[in-house]
Each structure stands twice: as C-alpha cells, then as structure tokens.
C-alpha cells in the first residue's frame, strides 16, 4: 500500500530516483531544486519553505510534488495578490499558503511527478489533505501540464488560464527560411534589428554551461541583477546558485552573449530540455536599439533551427514577442481554496477571466505575424 512522506530537503532522496520522476523537465531536476535550497534562494527566510510531498510503494519512490509553504506571492508569475487582499479585508489570513511550482520559473511542466498515472489522484488528494492539516488558506499548482490538469479538474480544483508566447519549429532549414514565413513588415523589422547589431560591431556567441568561464558568468549575473534594479525590484537568485547549476547540469544551460571586440555587453540565459529551449534571464550594460530582441529572441530561434529544437518558450507575458514569430499559447494553474465563501467568489472570477482570455486569444490569433503560406498552425 503506497504511503506518503513529507521531507524538507531532497538530501533524503536518491538523485536518480527523483530525476526518474521528473524526466527531461530541467526546472524540477534534483540538481536545480537542491541548488535553490543549498544557496538559500529557497528557504524559510525567503518565504519558500520546502515541504516536498513524496509517495512510496514498498520502499520505492513512485511519486512526488514540489510543495512550498509560502508567506508571500513573489516569484510565482500567477498573480493572486487580489485574493490575498480580499482575505485580509475580511479579517482572514491568506498567508501562509501551499504552493506547487518550479520556483521562479513560469514554465509549464509536470507537477504531479509519478512513474505510473494511477498515482496522480493519490498525490493530489494527499496535497489537499496536507493543506487541511497545515490549516493553510489555499493550495495552488502553477504552470501544470495537461495530464496533471485533467486529474486536478476531476478533484474539484479551480482552473485558471493564462497566456504565454512560444515559437514552434516546423522544420525550418535556416533562419532565412523562417523569416520568409513571416509577413513583410515583421521580416523587415527583424532584419533591421540584425543590421543595427552588425553596424554596432556586435558578434554573438552561443556558450553552453560546460564552456562558460567564471568571468562571463559574473558578467551575466551583473546584468541579471541590473535588470531587476531597473524595474525597481530585487533579484531572487544569487551568483552561487548559477555557479551550482552550471557545474551540476551544464548540458541544460545556454548563454547567448553579445560581444563588441573582446568585451561582452549583453547576454541572455536559456535553459534546455531534450526538445525545447526556455528563455529565462537577460541584461546588458549598453543600450543599442533592438539589442534585447536580437539577443533574447532571434538568436534563440536561430539556435533552435540549427540544433533542430522543436520549441522556444520566451518566458512570461510580452505581446511584443509575436512580432518575432512567437505565438500565443495557453498556460494553466489549478487552485484549491479552503474557505467556501471565497472559493465560490474566486470561481466566478476565474470563469469571467477565462472568457476574457479566450476573447483575447481569438483577437491575437487574427493578427498572426506569419503569411498564410508560412503559418505554422
């Protein structure tokens, strides 16, 4: 009979057993989560207390959920601060809440980690039981995939839809072939951005994790911090975290650097799985018109074409990404609210929000950047 065990650190679990449940999804790999915790990015002090829910059958790990007790809603990319305000106005505490997610990573993937689909219901029901035991206000499962979403819907979780922008490789043989699939205006815009980069004397380099020098990693981190400060925010991750994952999972990391001569002036960090590239962080030390778009999108798409990668996910939000060939794609989260009064109100809000999002998706799809002949749809 399977049994549930709560652990506060992955040190209690064999690396290969955990990664066997995760598959090729890099943001929940043992190495990624351990680096977050061991470098203090995920901790009680930062408002991310790990309470990993694990499922065992005859001493074998057969299921897991990356759960965290959260004392705030930062670093999630699915915004529920309005719900928290409503709780506070009625004299109730919204925090702590229970969260299932890949920390700081708005990337769709598995959340009910199992080696047999039959265990999904057991895990989800155990997560609700844990939420009740801990007496938290709510349980939130963010950026979950379709397989998990079906199970969560059956168990009464409220489903919330969002939008991201993803690029799909339909077998392009070159970047020029991709450009010719776009309409004239979008093709012209990308060529202008590439020409400006060339006129500024920039050369781009793709560097895998196993190849990056520490001084370039330090430059990237300087850019990463600077981008947060420019938006009046504080970075979630420290330099040691990036050093850890560079050593532990180098094949999953790709940096795109813009150099002028021997000096880097911009960079974007991407994460790789077997068939997808995920854009995560970017920064620069000099402003050049179009540099952000070239570094973060065009270079990433060109890398995918050359390496036959099927999908590029450009990160959270950003309608401007459509002009670079990234198309609107739905994302999903699932929510369980302990207090029935608020559960009913939030369900109505989500129903109304979903209608608005569906109308917005229809409007976006009417303005595809592709010609009819070149459309990947």
Secondary structure as a PSIPRED ss2 file (coil, helix, strand):
# PSIPRED VFORMAT (PSIPRED V4.0)

   1 X C   1.000  0.000  0.000
   2 X C   1.000  0.000  0.000
   3 X E   0.000  0.000  1.000
   4 X E   0.000  0.000  1.000
   5 X E   0.000  0.000  1.000
   6 X E   0.000  0.000  1.000
   7 X E   0.000  0.000  1.000
   8 X C   1.000  0.000  0.000
   9 X C   1.000  0.000  0.000
  10 X H   0.000  1.000  0.000
  11 X H   0.000  1.000  0.000
  12 X H   0.000  1.000  0.000
  13 X C   1.000  0.000  0.000
  14 X C   1.000  0.000  0.000
  15 X H   0.000  1.000  0.000
  16 X H   0.000  1.000  0.000
  17 X H   0.000  1.000  0.000
  18 X H   0.000  1.000  0.000
  19 X H   0.000  1.000  0.000
  20 X H   0.000  1.000  0.000
  21 X H   0.000  1.000  0.000
  22 X H   0.000  1.000  0.000
  23 X C   1.000  0.000  0.000
  24 X C   1.000  0.000  0.000
  25 X C   1.000  0.000  0.000
  26 X H   0.000  1.000  0.000
  27 X H   0.000  1.000  0.000
  28 X H   0.000  1.000  0.000
  29 X C   1.000  0.000  0.000
  30 X H   0.000  1.000  0.000
  31 X H   0.000  1.000  0.000
  32 X H   0.000  1.000  0.000
  33 X H   0.000  1.000  0.000
  34 X H   0.000  1.000  0.000
  35 X H   0.000  1.000  0.000
  36 X H   0.000  1.000  0.000
  37 X H   0.000  1.000  0.000
  38 X H   0.000  1.000  0.000
  39 X C   1.000  0.000  0.000
  40 X C   1.000  0.000  0.000
  41 X C   1.000  0.000  0.000
  42 X C   1.000  0.000  0.000
  43 X C   1.000  0.000  0.000
  44 X C   1.000  0.000  0.000
  45 X C   1.000  0.000  0.000
  46 X C   1.000  0.000  0.000
  47 X C   1.000  0.000  0.000
  48 X E   0.000  0.000  1.000
  49 X E   0.000  0.000  1.000
  50 X E   0.000  0.000  1.000
  51 X C   1.000  0.000  0.000
  52 X E   0.000  0.000  1.000
  53 X E   0.000  0.000  1.000
  54 X E   0.000  0.000  1.000
  55 X E   0.000  0.000  1.000
  56 X E   0.000  0.000  1.000
  57 X E   0.000  0.000  1.000
  58 X C   1.000  0.000  0.000
  59 X C   1.000  0.000  0.000
  60 X E   0.000  0.000  1.000
  61 X E   0.000  0.000  1.000
  62 X E   0.000  0.000  1.000
  63 X E   0.000  0.000  1.000
  64 X E   0.000  0.000  1.000
  65 X E   0.000  0.000  1.000
  66 X C   1.000  0.000  0.000
  67 X E   0.000  0.000  1.000
  68 X E   0.000  0.000  1.000
  69 X E   0.000  0.000  1.000
  70 X E   0.000  0.000  1.000
  71 X C   1.000  0.000  0.000
  72 X C   1.000  0.000  0.000
  73 X C   1.000  0.000  0.000
  74 X C   1.000  0.000  0.000
  75 X C   1.000  0.000  0.000
  76 X C   1.000  0.000  0.000
  77 X C   1.000  0.000  0.000
  78 X C   1.000  0.000  0.000
  79 X C   1.000  0.000  0.000
  80 X C   1.000  0.000  0.000
  81 X H   0.000  1.000  0.000
  82 X H   0.000  1.000  0.000
  83 X H   0.000  1.000  0.000
  84 X H   0.000  1.000  0.000
  85 X H   0.000  1.000  0.000
  86 X H   0.000  1.000  0.000
  87 X H   0.000  1.000  0.000
  88 X H   0.000  1.000  0.000
  89 X H   0.000  1.000  0.000
  90 X C   1.000  0.000  0.000
  91 X C   1.000  0.000  0.000
  92 X C   1.000  0.000  0.000
  93 X C   1.000  0.000  0.000
  94 X C   1.000  0.000  0.000
  95 X C   1.000  0.000  0.000
  96 X C   1.000  0.000  0.000
  97 X E   0.000  0.000  1.000
  98 X E   0.000  0.000  1.000
  99 X E   0.000  0.000  1.000
 100 X E   0.000  0.000  1.000
 101 X C   1.000  0.000  0.000
 102 X C   1.000  0.000  0.000
 103 X C   1.000  0.000  0.000
 104 X C   1.000  0.000  0.000
 105 X C   1.000  0.000  0.000
 106 X C   1.000  0.000  0.000
 107 X C   1.000  0.000  0.000
 108 X C   1.000  0.000  0.000
 109 X E   0.000  0.000  1.000
 110 X C   1.000  0.000  0.000
 111 X C   1.000  0.000  0.000
 112 X C   1.000  0.000  0.000
 113 X E   0.000  0.000  1.000
 114 X E   0.000  0.000  1.000
 115 X C   1.000  0.000  0.000
 116 X C   1.000  0.000  0.000
 117 X C   1.000  0.000  0.000
 118 X C   1.000  0.000  0.000
 119 X H   0.000  1.000  0.000
 120 X H   0.000  1.000  0.000
 121 X H   0.000  1.000  0.000
 122 X H   0.000  1.000  0.000
 123 X H   0.000  1.000  0.000
 124 X H   0.000  1.000  0.000
 125 X H   0.000  1.000  0.000
 126 X H   0.000  1.000  0.000
 127 X H   0.000  1.000  0.000
 128 X H   0.000  1.000  0.000
 129 X H   0.000  1.000  0.000
 130 X H   0.000  1.000  0.000
 131 X H   0.000  1.000  0.000
 132 X H   0.000  1.000  0.000
 133 X H   0.000  1.000  0.000
 134 X H   0.000  1.000  0.000
 135 X C   1.000  0.000  0.000
 136 X C   1.000  0.000  0.000
 137 X C   1.000  0.000  0.000
 138 X E   0.000  0.000  1.000
 139 X E   0.000  0.000  1.000
 140 X E   0.000  0.000  1.000
 141 X E   0.000  0.000  1.000
 142 X C   1.000  0.000  0.000
 143 X C   1.000  0.000  0.000
 144 X E   0.000  0.000  1.000
 145 X C   1.000  0.000  0.000
 146 X H   0.000  1.000  0.000
 147 X H   0.000  1.000  0.000
 148 X H   0.000  1.000  0.000
 149 X H   0.000  1.000  0.000
 150 X H   0.000  1.000  0.000
 151 X H   0.000  1.000  0.000
 152 X H   0.000  1.000  0.000
 153 X H   0.000  1.000  0.000
 154 X H   0.000  1.000  0.000
 155 X C   1.000  0.000  0.000
 156 X C   1.000  0.000  0.000
 157 X C   1.000  0.000  0.000
 158 X E   0.000  0.000  1.000
 159 X E   0.000  0.000  1.000
 160 X E   0.000  0.000  1.000
 161 X E   0.000  0.000  1.000
 162 X E   0.000  0.000  1.000
 163 X E   0.000  0.000  1.000
 164 X E   0.000  0.000  1.000
 165 X E   0.000  0.000  1.000
 166 X E   0.000  0.000  1.000
 167 X E   0.000  0.000  1.000
 168 X E   0.000  0.000  1.000
 169 X C   1.000  0.000  0.000
 170 X C   1.000  0.000  0.000
 171 X C   1.000  0.000  0.000
 172 X C   1.000  0.000  0.000
 173 X C   1.000  0.000  0.000
 174 X C   1.000  0.000  0.000
 175 X H   0.000  1.000  0.000
 176 X H   0.000  1.000  0.000
 177 X H   0.000  1.000  0.000
 178 X H   0.000  1.000  0.000
 179 X H   0.000  1.000  0.000
 180 X H   0.000  1.000  0.000
 181 X H   0.000  1.000  0.000
 182 X E   0.000  0.000  1.000
 183 X C   1.000  0.000  0.000
 184 X H   0.000  1.000  0.000
 185 X H   0.000  1.000  0.000
 186 X H   0.000  1.000  0.000
 187 X H   0.000  1.000  0.000
 188 X H   0.000  1.000  0.000
 189 X H   0.000  1.000  0.000
 190 X H   0.000  1.000  0.000
 191 X H   0.000  1.000  0.000
 192 X H   0.000  1.000  0.000
 193 X H   0.000  1.000  0.000
 194 X H   0.000  1.000  0.000
 195 X H   0.000  1.000  0.000
 196 X H   0.000  1.000  0.000
 197 X H   0.000  1.000  0.000
 198 X H   0.000  1.000  0.000
 199 X H   0.000  1.000  0.000
 200 X C   1.000  0.000  0.000
 201 X C   1.000  0.000  0.000
 202 X E   0.000  0.000  1.000
 203 X E   0.000  0.000  1.000
 204 X E   0.000  0.000  1.000
 205 X E   0.000  0.000  1.000
 206 X E   0.000  0.000  1.000
 207 X E   0.000  0.000  1.000
 208 X E   0.000  0.000  1.000
 209 X C   1.000  0.000  0.000
 210 X C   1.000  0.000  0.000
 211 X C   1.000  0.000  0.000
 212 X C   1.000  0.000  0.000
 213 X C   1.000  0.000  0.000
 214 X H   0.000  1.000  0.000
 215 X H   0.000  1.000  0.000
 216 X H   0.000  1.000  0.000
 217 X H   0.000  1.000  0.000
 218 X H   0.000  1.000  0.000
 219 X H   0.000  1.000  0.000
 220 X H   0.000  1.000  0.000
 221 X H   0.000  1.000  0.000
 222 X H   0.000  1.000  0.000
 223 X H   0.000  1.000  0.000
 224 X H   0.000  1.000  0.000
 225 X H   0.000  1.000  0.000
 226 X H   0.000  1.000  0.000
 227 X H   0.000  1.000  0.000
 228 X H   0.000  1.000  0.000
 229 X H   0.000  1.000  0.000
 230 X H   0.000  1.000  0.000
 231 X C   1.000  0.000  0.000
 232 X C   1.000  0.000  0.000
 233 X C   1.000  0.000  0.000
 234 X C   1.000  0.000  0.000
 235 X C   1.000  0.000  0.000
 236 X C   1.000  0.000  0.000
 237 X C   1.000  0.000  0.000
 238 X C   1.000  0.000  0.000
 239 X H   0.000  1.000  0.000
 240 X H   0.000  1.000  0.000
 241 X H   0.000  1.000  0.000
 242 X H   0.000  1.000  0.000
 243 X H   0.000  1.000  0.000
 244 X H   0.000  1.000  0.000
 245 X H   0.000  1.000  0.000
 246 X H   0.000  1.000  0.000
 247 X H   0.000  1.000  0.000
 248 X H   0.000  1.000  0.000
 249 X C   1.000  0.000  0.000
 250 X H   0.000  1.000  0.000
 251 X H   0.000  1.000  0.000
 252 X H   0.000  1.000  0.000
 253 X E   0.000  0.000  1.000
 254 X E   0.000  0.000  1.000
 255 X E   0.000  0.000  1.000
 256 X E   0.000  0.000  1.000
 257 X E   0.000  0.000  1.000
 258 X E   0.000  0.000  1.000
 259 X E   0.000  0.000  1.000
 260 X E   0.000  0.000  1.000
 261 X C   1.000  0.000  0.000
 262 X C   1.000  0.000  0.000
 263 X E   0.000  0.000  1.000
 264 X E   0.000  0.000  1.000
 265 X E   0.000  0.000  1.000
 266 X E   0.000  0.000  1.000
 267 X E   0.000  0.000  1.000
 268 X E   0.000  0.000  1.000
 269 X E   0.000  0.000  1.000
 270 X E   0.000  0.000  1.000
 271 X E   0.000  0.000  1.000
 272 X E   0.000  0.000  1.000
 273 X C   1.000  0.000  0.000
 274 X C   1.000  0.000  0.000
 275 X C   1.000  0.000  0.000
 276 X E   0.000  0.000  1.000
 277 X E   0.000  0.000  1.000
 278 X E   0.000  0.000  1.000
 279 X E   0.000  0.000  1.000
 280 X E   0.000  0.000  1.000
 281 X E   0.000  0.000  1.000
 282 X E   0.000  0.000  1.000
 283 X E   0.000  0.000  1.000
 284 X E   0.000  0.000  1.000
 285 X C   1.000  0.000  0.000
 286 X C   1.000  0.000  0.000
 287 X C   1.000  0.000  0.000
 288 X C   1.000  0.000  0.000
 289 X C   1.000  0.000  0.000
 290 X C   1.000  0.000  0.000
 291 X H   0.000  1.000  0.000
 292 X H   0.000  1.000  0.000
 293 X H   0.000  1.000  0.000
 294 X H   0.000  1.000  0.000
 295 X H   0.000  1.000  0.000
 296 X H   0.000  1.000  0.000
 297 X H   0.000  1.000  0.000
 298 X H   0.000  1.000  0.000
 299 X H   0.000  1.000  0.000
 300 X H   0.000  1.000  0.000
 301 X H   0.000  1.000  0.000
 302 X H   0.000  1.000  0.000
 303 X H   0.000  1.000  0.000
 304 X H   0.000  1.000  0.000
 305 X H   0.000  1.000  0.000
 306 X H   0.000  1.000  0.000
 307 X C   1.000  0.000  0.000
 308 X C   1.000  0.000  0.000
 309 X C   1.000  0.000  0.000
 310 X C   1.000  0.000  0.000
 311 X E   0.000  0.000  1.000
 312 X E   0.000  0.000  1.000
 313 X E   0.000  0.000  1.000
 314 X E   0.000  0.000  1.000
 315 X E   0.000  0.000  1.000
 316 X E   0.000  0.000  1.000
 317 X C   1.000  0.000  0.000
 318 X C   1.000  0.000  0.000
 319 X H   0.000  1.000  0.000
 320 X H   0.000  1.000  0.000
 321 X H   0.000  1.000  0.000
 322 X H   0.000  1.000  0.000
 323 X H   0.000  1.000  0.000
 324 X H   0.000  1.000  0.000
 325 X C   1.000  0.000  0.000
 326 X C   1.000  0.000  0.000
 327 X E   0.000  0.000  1.000
 328 X E   0.000  0.000  1.000
 329 X E   0.000  0.000  1.000
 330 X E   0.000  0.000  1.000
 331 X E   0.000  0.000  1.000
 332 X E   0.000  0.000  1.000
 333 X E   0.000  0.000  1.000
 334 X E   0.000  0.000  1.000
 335 X E   0.000  0.000  1.000
 336 X E   0.000  0.000  1.000
 337 X E   0.000  0.000  1.000
 338 X C   1.000  0.000  0.000
 339 X C   1.000  0.000  0.000
 340 X H   0.000  1.000  0.000
 341 X H   0.000  1.000  0.000
 342 X H   0.000  1.000  0.000
 343 X H   0.000  1.000  0.000
 344 X H   0.000  1.000  0.000
 345 X H   0.000  1.000  0.000
 346 X H   0.000  1.000  0.000
 347 X H   0.000  1.000  0.000
 348 X H   0.000  1.000  0.000
 349 X H   0.000  1.000  0.000
 350 X H   0.000  1.000  0.000
 351 X H   0.000  1.000  0.000
 352 X H   0.000  1.000  0.000
 353 X H   0.000  1.000  0.000
 354 X H   0.000  1.000  0.000
 355 X H   0.000  1.000  0.000
 356 X H   0.000  1.000  0.000
 357 X H   0.000  1.000  0.000
 358 X H   0.000  1.000  0.000
 359 X H   0.000  1.000  0.000
 360 X H   0.000  1.000  0.000
 361 X H   0.000  1.000  0.000
 362 X H   0.000  1.000  0.000
 363 X H   0.000  1.000  0.000
 364 X H   0.000  1.000  0.000
 365 X H   0.000  1.000  0.000
 366 X C   1.000  0.000  0.000
 367 X C   1.000  0.000  0.000
 368 X C   1.000  0.000  0.000
 369 X C   1.000  0.000  0.000
 370 X E   0.000  0.000  1.000
 371 X C   1.000  0.000  0.000
 372 X C   1.000  0.000  0.000
 373 X C   1.000  0.000  0.000
 374 X C   1.000  0.000  0.000
 375 X C   1.000  0.000  0.000
 376 X C   1.000  0.000  0.000
 377 X C   1.000  0.000  0.000
